């Protein structure tokens, strides 16, 4: 069977359902004990059985900011310069940056056009 691609959508399995999601609509993903929670622009959440690493491979514009958060760089509003820094996502969510990830974030942001 040939592979079918739908522009800008990815397939995510959550429970008994398959969802076709547009990654641009997702603000960030949070790791839980056995799954991840996706937070959408409109505030609703969805629990899925994938790891942050698996999601990072599926989403091109996402960055693993710390052990529990994968953020969508398209919704990143600012980055704090403080030693115990944080990012602000969608002007609503303050998420801490791991010290060892801060330089990698700056490098990722420098590649944006």
DABELNOR-V234353 format. One record per run of one state. SS is the DSSP state (helix for helix, strand for strand, loop for the rest). FROM is the first residue (numbers start at 0). TO is the last residue. If there is no record, write none. Layout:
BEGIN
SS&FROM&TO, SS&FROM&TO
END
This chain:
BEGIN
loop&0&7, strand&8&13, loop&14&15, strand&16&21, helix&22&24, strand&25&30, loop&31&34, strand&35&39, loop&40&43, strand&44&47, loop&48&50, helix&51&57, loop&58&60, strand&61&63, loop&64&67, strand&68&71, helix&72&74, strand&75&78, loop&79&84, strand&85&88, loop&89&91, strand&92&95, loop&96&97, helix&98&109, loop&110&112
END
